[in-house]
Amino acid sequence: MSTLCTNIDCTNNLIIVDACFDGMGLNSSYPFDITFPDGTTSTMNNSLPFSFTFTLQGYYTIYSAAVGDGSIVGVKVECGGGKENPCDSIAGISSCVFSLNERYEELECNNDKKAQQEKIKLDRVIQLLLLAENDCECGIGMVYEYINEINDIANCDDCDRDFSAITEDESGCTDPLAFNYNDAATQDDGSCLYSQDCVDVTMLDGTVKSETLIPDPIFEAWLENQGYGNGALDGKACTANIKNETAHFDIDGSPFAPSITDLTGIEDFENVGGTYGYFNVGNTAVSSLDLSNSLPSLQIIYASSMPNLTVLDVSGAENIWMLQATGNPNLTSIILGNNINLGTLGLSVTGSHSSLKISVGTSVRKTQAEGIWPTLTFIL
């Protein structure tokens, strides 16, 4: 739970930030990272309480790594004195998406060669729209970026134009190699977007790959935000970017985390290691976490406060010495595999934990397993 709380003063256009509880001893000055509704950020050094002026309607996020174990809070401004909230335009953009779909269906019906290009645009716009809607709910701060890209691709200010006819002096991206290439454009307006060229890398199992599939669009957006992606929201990330991470994978505390339901792709972070190399997937909405692939360097796994988690398979991480899985009320199964180094298994007796089953490999001593949590069921 966040240690920060906020209030909105609509009369004076102020957002007031304070400690949620009295007597927390937060009188020193701390750095606070502020993300504004338009995606811009600012760092303020203040002691609690403090306030800052808002000029935009929408979501603001305030984060400080120095308060407690790291605290983040979001607040939505819905009072006078600010610019138009970009989230108010989503309904109109949704209507534009339907128009884009109609154009695609018409071209497809007529066997027009431009149909496939329209389909690429349509899929991209739908993905961006979902991200924008999630941003408006969670206050991640990237909604302007999503909406602007939708407008660039779908030309939502002119939904009724005929894409099959090239109009005179139409501007847009004229590079066929660009992600948002517009074959109807006759003048390049500098809007071309390019994804990163992913290089081949050899995985620990000997296979060679260049791209990692990321089916969850929110997880992909977080990877892009952290520099692990490929420069485009296309359901993929460059495997080399992922393998280059050797210290940790930490999504807990991110505004993206509560909306992520699928962490497929995390298995390619196979070089995370060192004495304190760790995975932290806490506060995500996944129902199953599969780390059964080989992760020989991983030392610690944090998988706590995951309300939907039922199955936790860490059998591929055979060298971890700590697994924290507290605050998971629906967890029914933990698969440890042949892990002989595990010395700390953190659990909390809530929800269905009374029926929790822990599967261990034959190389794990049963007395060691029983010593970890003697009241639970262990399956060898």
KOLTORVO-342555 format. One line per field, with one value per residue (C-alpha): x negated, z, y. Coordinates in steps of 0.001 Angstrom, whole numbers, padded with zeros to 6 digits, m for minus. Example, Ala and Ser with C-alpha at 12.3 -4.5 7.8 and 13.67 -1.06 7.14 Angstrom:
# residues 2
X: (m012300 / m013670)
Z: (007800 / 007140)
Y: (m004500 / m001060)
***
This chain:
# residues 380
X: (000000 / m001287 / m002557 / m001627 / 001808 / 003085 / 005767 / 006877 / 007503 / 009595 / 009905 / 006170 / 005260 / 003080 / 002276 / 001307 / m000911 / m001262 / m002003 / 001028 / 000404 / m000638 / m003939 / m005679 / m008766 / m008865 / m010146 / m013337 / m013534 / m013056 / m013125 / m009640 / m009202 / m006033 / m004514 / m001987 / 001026 / m000823 / m003652 / m006194 / m008042 / m009638 / m011610 / m010862 / m012843 / m010459 / m009568 / m006010 / m003526 / m004088 / m001971 / m002390 / m000222 / 001642 / 002474 / 003771 / 006791 / 006178 / 003927 / 000767 / m001570 / m003912 / m006733 / m009568 / m012068 / m013208 / m009850 / m009427 / m010389 / m009379 / m005946 / m003761 / m000353 / 001892 / 004426 / 006970 / 007712 / 011290 / 011918 / 011695 / 008513 / 006826 / 006595 / 008894 / 008427 / 007145 / 009109 / 012305 / 011394 / 011209 / 014900 / 014377 / 011226 / 013136 / 015605 / 012682 / 011400 / 014726 / 014320 / 010825 / 012243 / 014915 / 012235 / 010268 / 013322 / 014243 / 010726 / 010599 / 013963 / 012697 / 009404 / 007572 / 003838 / 004001 / 006176 / 003222 / 001679 / 004987 / 005148 / 001706 / 002886 / 006113 / 004348 / 001888 / 004609 / 006667 / 003601 / 002853 / 006491 / 006409 / 003214 / 004761 / 007890 / 005728 / 003657 / 006791 / 007780 / 004349 / 002717 / m000496 / m001107 / m001555 / 001978 / 000948 / m001686 / 000822 / 003534 / 001107 / m000162 / 003422 / 004113 / 000925 / 001832 / 005614 / 005894 / 008835 / 009438 / 010454 / 011965 / 014085 / 011280 / 010747 / 007530 / 007603 / 007067 / 003863 / 004716 / 002497 / m000391 / 000714 / m001848 / m002870 / m005600 / m006868 / m009504 / m008265 / m010634 / m008919 / m006382 / m003786 / m004455 / m001643 / m001585 / 000934 / m001541 / m003420 / m005323 / m007316 / m006420 / m009128 / m006690 / m008250 / m008610 / m011117 / m011470 / m014892 / m016610 / m016925 / m020118 / m020448 / m021574 / m022271 / m020173 / m021407 / m019681 / m021613 / m018759 / m019242 / m016596 / m016337 / m012853 / m010902 / m007121 / m005263 / m001500 / m000413 / m000314 / m000694 / m003732 / m005142 / m004561 / m006482 / m009358 / m009498 / m009443 / m012421 / m014443 / m014018 / m011719 / m012313 / m011033 / m007523 / m004429 / m004099 / m003906 / m007668 / m010907 / m014530 / m015883 / m019353 / m017996 / m016452 / m019528 / m021738 / m020054 / m022193 / m021182 / m017432 / m013918 / m011718 / m008180 / m006704 / m005694 / m005254 / m001864 / m001798 / m001955 / 001705 / 002919 / 000472 / 002126 / m000554 / m004312 / m005220 / m008669 / m010119 / m011774 / m014314 / m015800 / m018067 / m021249 / m019879 / m022101 / m024960 / m024839 / m021633 / m020258 / m016488 / m013079 / m010322 / m006914 / m004812 / m001455 / m000857 / 002464 / 001095 / 002766 / m000227 / m003954 / m006001 / m009745 / m010328 / m012967 / m016629 / m017541 / m020812 / m022071 / m018899 / m019253 / m016045 / m012377 / m009799 / m006229 / m003996 / m000652 / 000593 / 004366 / 004917 / 001862 / 002721 / m000365 / m003986 / m006505 / m010138 / m011585 / m013939 / m015585 / m017481 / m019956 / m017669 / m018234 / m015140 / m011517 / m009034 / m005400 / m003376 / 000055 / 001285 / 004757 / 005477 / 002098 / 002605 / m000602 / m004338 / m006704 / m010281 / m011972 / m015429 / m016444 / m018866 / m019927 / m016589 / m016935 / m014089 / m010525 / m008241 / m004517 / m001534 / 001388 / 004272 / 007026 / 006531 / 002999 / 004274 / 004471 / 001218 / m000839 / m004579 / m006233 / m009955 / m012376 / m014008 / m017306 / m015643 / m015775 / m012268 / m013428 / m014607 / m011225 / m009314 / m011448 / m010447 / m006714 / m005710 / m001918 / m001691 / m001545 / m004847 / m004859 / m008106)
Z: (000000 / m000901 / 001902 / m000150 / m000305 / m002366 / m002302 / m005098 / m004517 / m007541 / m006414 / m006481 / m009060 / m006582 / m006045 / m002399 / m001519 / 002055 / 004101 / 004492 / 008199 / 011072 / 012762 / 009720 / 010265 / 006704 / 007523 / 005466 / 001863 / m000758 / m004573 / m006055 / m009738 / m011192 / m014449 / m016032 / m018201 / m021384 / m020590 / m019491 / m016198 / m013513 / m010323 / m007206 / m003962 / m001064 / 002418 / 003133 / 002809 / m000398 / m003313 / m006965 / m009508 / m012207 / m015631 / m017293 / m016616 / m016297 / m014394 / m012512 / m010883 / m008005 / m007206 / m004683 / m004289 / m000978 / 000826 / 002500 / 000075 / m002814 / m003014 / m005927 / m006033 / m008881 / m008867 / m011468 / m011919 / m013021 / m012151 / m013909 / m014686 / m016987 / m020640 / m022289 / m020986 / m023895 / m022525 / m023515 / m027179 / m027007 / m027890 / m031095 / m031904 / m031396 / m034041 / m036351 / m035840 / m037094 / m040196 / m040687 / m040443 / m043026 / m045414 / m044950 / m045516 / m048663 / m050085 / m049136 / m050809 / m054003 / m053862 / m053727 / m053162 / m050479 / m048223 / m046424 / m045698 / m044253 / m042112 / m040650 / m039836 / m038309 / m036040 / m034859 / m034138 / m032138 / m030050 / m029403 / m028504 / m025863 / m024426 / m024358 / m022580 / m020003 / m019546 / m018860 / m016149 / m014560 / m015169 / m016710 / m018471 / m022104 / m023395 / m025549 / m027276 / m028043 / m029304 / m031468 / m033093 / m033716 / m035455 / m037507 / m038695 / m039087 / m039939 / m037556 / m038472 / m041943 / m041537 / m044670 / m047159 / m049899 / m049157 / m052526 / m054402 / m054181 / m053586 / m054899 / m052607 / m049751 / m046948 / m044809 / m044487 / m047953 / m046913 / m047627 / m044932 / m042210 / m039817 / m040721 / m044484 / m046343 / m050019 / m050657 / m049590 / m052197 / m049767 / m046825 / m043625 / m041434 / m039524 / m040470 / m037595 / m037585 / m035419 / m034330 / m036473 / m034136 / m034396 / m033855 / m030424 / m029129 / m026185 / m023369 / m024932 / m028171 / m030225 / m032200 / m032197 / m032819 / m031545 / m028396 / m028687 / m026179 / m026504 / m023655 / m025017 / m021558 / m020779 / m024172 / m023427 / m020144 / m021945 / m024468 / m021623 / m019997 / m023222 / m023741 / m026782 / m030496 / m030906 / m032007 / m030293 / m032571 / m030128 / m030200 / m028533 / m029569 / m027729 / m027576 / m025523 / m023068 / m022809 / m022148 / m018754 / m016110 / m012834 / m012359 / m013820 / m011638 / m012661 / m009144 / m008384 / m012042 / m012999 / m015804 / m013426 / m012268 / m015896 / m017046 / m017344 / m019340 / m018740 / m021721 / m022843 / m019338 / m019831 / m022213 / m019363 / m018864 / m018037 / m014924 / m012098 / m009769 / m005980 / m005809 / m009342 / m009012 / m010699 / m009119 / m010738 / m007774 / m008158 / m011676 / m012628 / m014084 / m013076 / m013841 / m013785 / m015830 / m015150 / m016052 / m018676 / m017681 / m015619 / m014056 / m012882 / m011157 / m007375 / m005992 / m007065 / m005630 / m006585 / m003994 / m003927 / m007085 / m006613 / m009584 / m009194 / m008825 / m010156 / m009578 / m011500 / m010774 / m011630 / m014213 / m011642 / m009886 / m008096 / m006320 / m002608 / m001890 / m003078 / m001682 / m002542 / 000117 / m000235 / m003027 / m001826 / m004736 / m004910 / m004901 / m006391 / m006249 / m008393 / m007135 / m009188 / m008189 / m006214 / m003431 / m002550 / m001476 / 002075 / 002303 / 001162 / 002168 / 002349 / 004151 / 005475 / 003616 / 001303 / 000014 / 001364 / 003634 / 000502 / m001053 / m002656 / m003179 / m005709 / m005282 / m007316 / m006142 / m005384 / m002747 / 000663 / 002048 / 005529 / 004088 / 002430 / 005566 / 007540 / 005288 / 005926 / 007822 / 007689 / 003895 / 001448 / m000258 / m003355 / m004305)
Y: (000000 / 003441 / 005663 / 008748 / 010358 / 013294 / 015975 / 018308 / 022031 / 023014 / 026618 / 027245 / 024554 / 022665 / 018983 / 018417 / 015426 / 014173 / 011060 / 008800 / 008223 / 010475 / 009831 / 008347 / 010505 / 011846 / 015318 / 015156 / 016351 / 013613 / 013578 / 013065 / 012151 / 013718 / 012412 / 014794 / 013850 / 014806 / 012359 / 014976 / 014473 / 016597 / 015899 / 017948 / 017836 / 018435 / 017366 / 016230 / 017764 / 019745 / 020976 / 021845 / 023664 / 021705 / 023121 / 019949 / 017791 / 014036 / 011659 / 012591 / 010067 / 010904 / 008478 / 008477 / 005648 / 007154 / 006968 / 003599 / 000813 / 003033 / 004632 / 005660 / 007316 / 008420 / 011242 / 012312 / 016015 / 016611 / 020248 / 023602 / 025489 / 022993 / 022156 / 019649 / 016113 / 013984 / 011028 / 012855 / 012365 / 008555 / 008088 / 010059 / 008108 / 004846 / 006010 / 006725 / 003164 / 001837 / 003994 / 002594 / m000927 / m000094 / 001155 / m002062 / m004269 / m002371 / m002685 / m006370 / m006991 / m005343 / m007284 / m003978 / m004347 / m001652 / m003851 / m005463 / m002071 / m000887 / m004037 / m003257 / 000265 / m001048 / m003577 / m000934 / 001632 / m000900 / m001756 / 001906 / 002567 / m000191 / 001283 / 004778 / 003503 / 001707 / 004873 / 006909 / 004418 / 004008 / 007394 / 006056 / 009381 / 008304 / 008918 / 011889 / 009763 / 007009 / 009378 / 011344 / 008165 / 007018 / 010325 / 009989 / 006495 / 006752 / 010452 / 010685 / 014315 / 013156 / 009714 / 009873 / 010457 / 007901 / 006052 / 004298 / 007578 / 009620 / 013236 / 015986 / 016941 / 014674 / 014619 / 011670 / 009048 / 008101 / 005526 / 001952 / 000653 / 002698 / 001231 / 003893 / 004061 / 005853 / 004899 / 007682 / 010371 / 012393 / 014633 / 013306 / 015188 / 013661 / 011426 / 008057 / 005600 / 002743 / m000302 / m001544 / m004169 / m007144 / m009204 / m012955 / m014134 / m017628 / m018747 / m020979 / m023998 / m023461 / m022052 / m018838 / m016111 / m012393 / m011548 / m012360 / m012535 / m010321 / m011011 / m008699 / m005100 / m003541 / m005690 / m004711 / m001016 / m001422 / m003171 / m000321 / 002200 / 000438 / 000205 / m003556 / m003255 / m002804 / 000752 / m000236 / m001640 / m004666 / m007584 / m008234 / m007156 / m007594 / m010638 / m009081 / m006168 / m008623 / m010858 / m007834 / m007346 / m009042 / m007340 / m007624 / m007663 / m005441 / m004471 / m004176 / m000589 / 000328 / 001821 / m000769 / m003768 / m004090 / m004302 / m006996 / m010421 / m012265 / m012165 / m014340 / m013239 / m012927 / m016312 / m014734 / m012658 / m015665 / m013721 / m012011 / m013183 / m012346 / m012532 / m010521 / m010962 / m011039 / m011127 / m008993 / m009554 / m008390 / m006639 / m007972 / m009598 / m012853 / m016115 / m018329 / m017592 / m020053 / m019934 / m023574 / m022757 / m022710 / m019629 / m020797 / m017397 / m016190 / m015900 / m014360 / m014266 / m011866 / m012809 / m011159 / m009326 / m011022 / m011426 / m013766 / m016016 / m019717 / m021544 / m020509 / m022651 / m021739 / m025157 / m023642 / m021371 / m024143 / m021890 / m019425 / m019100 / m016965 / m017102 / m014572 / m015328 / m013511 / m011964 / m014279 / m015357 / m017739 / m019488 / m023270 / m024677 / m023908 / m025994 / m025747 / m028453 / m029720 / m026663 / m027550 / m023992 / m022571 / m021339 / m018813 / m019459 / m016594 / m017375 / m015891 / m017906 / m016279 / m017390 / m020926 / m021369 / m024122 / m026314 / m025089 / m027866 / m027505 / m029796 / m030501 / m032589 / m035788 / m034030 / m031850 / m033461 / m034016 / m032999 / m029697 / m029161 / m030073 / m027672 / m024814 / m025098 / m028253 / m027710 / m027665 / m030568 / m031389 / m033604 / m035348)
***
